[in-house]
Amino acid sequence: MASMRAKMRISSVTPYPPAPEGAPTQETLKFHAVAKDGPYPSDGSDEDNSYARYSPCGELSLTVANPALIGKFAVGDKFYLDFTKID
């Protein structure tokens, strides 16, 4: 069974409804594959380097509606996303 792990960074968090209309009930999170402005260390000590080498480009958008998660995500946060095929 094929599986994959991606390392992604949040590039934007957009609340809905937008301020000042009231407390948000949803947030749209936009993720991009990790990358670095500038060179990576040649010794491979930066883990983002390994992920960027094999998955140099990618983006994902998720809308969160769980009230317990609203406001818990910030631009720059990094996450591992695991993909496992379901039969």
C-alpha positions in Angstrom: 0.0 0.0 0.0 1.4 3.4 -1.0 1.9 6.1 1.6 3.5 9.5 1.7 4.6 12.1 4.2 4.7 15.8 3.3 6.0 18.6 5.4 3.9 21.7 5.0 4.0 25.3 6.4 0.9 27.5 6.9 1.1 30.5 4.5 -2.2 32.1 5.4 -5.1 31.9 7.9 -8.4 33.5 6.8 -11.2 33.7 9.3 -14.9 33.7 8.3 -16.8 35.8 8.8 -14.1 38.4 8.5 -13.6 40.9 11.3 -15.3 43.0 12.5 -18.5 41.0 11.7 -18.2 38.9 14.8 -16.3 35.9 16.1 -15.2 33.6 13.3 -17.0 30.3 12.9 -14.5 28.9 10.3 -11.0 29.5 9.1 -9.4 28.6 5.8 -5.8 27.4 6.2 -3.5 27.5 3.2 -0.4 25.3 3.3 2.6 25.2 1.1 5.4 22.7 0.9 8.4 23.7 3.0 11.1 25.6 1.3 13.7 28.1 2.4 14.7 31.5 1.1 18.4 31.0 0.4 20.6 28.0 0.5 20.3 25.0 2.8 23.4 23.8 4.8 25.5 21.5 2.7 25.7 18.9 5.5 21.9 18.2 5.2 21.3 19.2 8.8 18.1 21.2 7.9 15.2 18.6 7.7 13.3 21.0 5.4 16.0 20.4 2.9 15.2 16.7 2.6 11.5 17.4 2.1 12.1 20.2 -0.4 14.3 18.0 -2.4 11.7 15.3 -2.9 8.5 17.4 -2.8 9.7 20.9 -4.0 6.3 22.3 -4.7 2.8 21.8 -3.3 -0.1 23.6 -1.8 -3.2 22.6 0.1 -6.3 24.5 1.4 -8.4 23.3 4.3 -11.4 24.9 6.0 -11.6 24.3 9.7 -15.1 24.5 11.3 -14.4 22.8 14.6 -14.9 25.5 17.2 -12.1 24.0 19.4 -9.6 24.6 16.6 -10.5 28.2 15.5 -7.6 30.5 16.4 -5.2 27.6 17.1 -3.2 27.8 13.8 -0.7 30.5 12.8 1.2 31.6 9.7 4.6 29.8 9.8 3.4 26.8 11.8 4.8 23.5 10.2 3.0 20.2 10.1 3.6 16.7 8.8 0.8 15.5 6.6 0.5 11.7 6.3 -1.3 10.2 3.3 -2.3 6.6 3.5 -4.3 5.0 0.7 -7.6 3.5 1.8 -8.8 0.4 0.1 
